[in-house]
Amino acid sequence: MVAALAVVVTACVLLGLWQLGVARDSGRQEAVAAASSLPRARLQQVTGPHADFRAEFSNRRVSVTGTYAAERSLVVVDRRLGDREGAWVVTPLETAGGTVAVLRGFVPGTPASAPEPPTGLVTVTGTLGPAESPRDGTDLPAPQVRSIDLASLVNEWPGDLYNVVVLASAETEGAAPGADLAPAGLTRVPPPELAAPLNLRNAAYAVQWWVFGIFAIWMCWKMFRAEQQAGQPLAAPRESAEP
């Protein structure tokens, strides 16, 4: 009975974990689909300078028009894209409403300087992402940094700073979308996976499997107790006291 119980409980645990994984995957797919289903909007219609980054901003498609401050570009080191090691190129885009950090793309290796961005009026289309926390380490030569820490850039970049990062999918000349102006050797960085909520239906299935496992343990314990009680000898009746 113990062996059978172990098999049943193990199966229930594994099936519950499998359903939990399905719940995570389904929730992530639903979150990505929800973000992708929203129409592309102008950045200033979604958020403003210094406003907090909200969860619903993640992977929101936006466009923004402005002029790059090329001399303030950053090379964010220790990054990976697939199996390649390299760096991110981040350049501030000065707009009529403020300055926004644009993650223009990935370059292999650790370049000493960032590839030049397009000059003149540029329209960037892409998706929104949050800023990063600072990373500890030895000092790096400019323009290299370890993270996109917008809090440290407030006093270094011009204008009022948006508290978002635009992951560029295209840079076009002028105020309207057009041909991508990305330089050779620069690979666009895809949006990160969303920290999505669980799919409740599959999460409920996972809980059901674990409840079945607990119920199996309880039933075996009840059967064991019943067998123990059945095997105990009946107590001998006490002899009545003589008058």
N, C-alpha and C positions, 0 to 999 in steps of 0.2 A: 504493500500500500504506500509506503514511503517513497519508493521509486516512482510509482505512478503519479503521486502528488508532486514530486519534483519536476516531472515532465510537464504536467499541466500548468504549474505555476510559472515555470520557465517560458513556456509557450505564451502564456498570458502577458508576461512582462515584455517579451520580445515583440509581440503583436501590438501592445500598447505603445512601445517606443517607435515602431514603424508608423503607426497612425499619427503619433506626435510629429514625426518628421514630415509626413504628408501635410499635416496642418500648417507647419511652418512654410513649406514650399508653396502651398495653395495661398496662404496669406500674403506671401511676398509677390506672387503673380498677380493677385488681386490689387495690391497696392501699386505695382508698376502699371497695370492696366488703367487704374483710376487716374494716376498722374498723367499718363500718355493720352487719355481721352480728353483732357482739358485743352481748349484751344490755346495756341501760342499767344502770349500777351506781352505788351510793353512792360519793361521792368518796373517803371514808375507806377503802373497800374496794380502791381502785385505787392510791392513794399517800397519803403522810403529810406533815406539815409538814417543810420543809427537805430533803426527799428530792430527789434529782436527777431532772430530767425525762428520761424515756427515750423513744426513738423510737416505741415501740408505744403511747405515750399519745396521740399525735397523732390528733385527730378521734374519740377515744374518747368515747362518749356517757355522761354522768354526771348525777347530781342531787345537790344539796347544800342543806341547810336551815340557816338562821341569820337574823341580823338585820343589816341594812345600817348601816354607819357613814357616814351621809349627809354629815356635815361633812368627811369625808376623800375625797370624790369627786374624780376627776381628769378634765380635758378634754384628750385627746391630740390635738394639732393636726396639720395637714397630712396628712389622710387622704382617701382617695377611696373611693366606693362607686359602681361603674358609671361614669357620666360626671359624677357630682356630687362637688364638693369640700366638705370639712367636717372633722368631728372625731369621735373616739370618746369615749364616756362610760364611765369605769371607776370602779367603786365597790367598796370592800372589804366582804366579807360575813363577819361574825364568827360562827363556828360553835363547837360544843362542842369540836372538836378543834383549831381554829386559825382563822386568817384567810385567805381566798382572794380573789384579784382577779377580779371579774366584769366582763367587757366587755358592758355592758348594751345598747349599740347605737351607731348612727351618727346624728349631727345635722348638718344643712347649716350652712355658715358656721363661724365661730369664736366660740361663745358665751362670755360672760364667766364664766358659772357653769354647773354641770351640772344637768340636769333632776333633780328630786327623785325618789329611789327609793321603792318601797313601804315603809311603816312596819310595825313588828311582825314577827312570825315569817313568813319567806318561804322558799319552796322554789324554787330555780333549777334548771332543766334546760337542758342544752346540751352542748357538746363541748369537749374539752380542747385547749389550745394552749400553746406555750412562751412564756416571757418574751422581751422584746426587749433588744437591746443599747442602751446610751445613744447619743444623737445629739447632735452638737455644734451649737452655735448660741448666739445671744444669750439672756440670761435672760428668762424669760416671767413674767408676773404670775400668781400663784396663782388658780385651781387648774390653770392650763394647764401641760402638760408636752409633751415631744417624743416620748417613747416609754414603753412599759410596762416600765420598768427595775426589776424586783423587788428587785435587790440594793440599790438606793438607798432602797427603801421599808421595808426590814427594821426600821429604827429609827424610822420615822415612823408606821407602822400598828401597831395594837395586836395582841397575841397572837403566837403562832408562825405564820409565814407559809408557806403552801403555795407550792412553786416551780412553779406552773402558772397559767394563765389560763383561766377558764371563759367561753367564748363563748355567752352566754345565747340560748336559743331561746324560753324562756318564763319568766316569774316569776309564781308563784301564791301566794295567801295560805295560811298555815298550813304544816303538815308534809306535805301530799299534793298531787300535781298537780291543777290546776283551771284556771279561766279566767285567761288571760294579763293581767297588771296593767301592761303596758308603757304609758307615757304617750304621748299623741299627739305626733307629730313625731319619735319615736325609731324608727329602722329597725334591725332585727336585722342583725348582721354575719354573713355566711355563713362556714363554716369555710374556712381556706386550703387551697390545693391541696397535696397531700402530695409530698414529695421521694421519689418511689417508685423502687425498683430497676427495671432494664430487664427486659422480658419476654425470657427467654433464647432462646426459639424464634425470634422475629423478629430478635433481635440476631445469632443464628447465620446467618440468611438474609443479613443485611447483610454479615457477614464473607465469606460465600460469594461474593457479587457482587464484592467487592473482590479476592478471590483470583482470580476469573475474569479481572478486569482485569489483574492482575499476570501471570497465565498468558498472556494475549494478548500482552503486551509481550515476555515471554520467548520465545514462539513466533516473533514477528516478528524478534526479534534473531537467533534461530537460523537462520531462513530467510535473513536478510540475510547472515549469516556464511557460509552454505552457498553463496549466489550469489557472494560475493566469492572464496571458495576455488575455485569452479568456473570463474571467469573468469581465474584466474591461469595463465599459460603453464607448461607442464611444464618442469622443468629439463632442459637438454640433458645426455645421458649423457657422462660424462667419457671421453676417449680413453685407452685403455690405454697405459701407458708402454712405449716401445720397449725391447727388450732391449739 
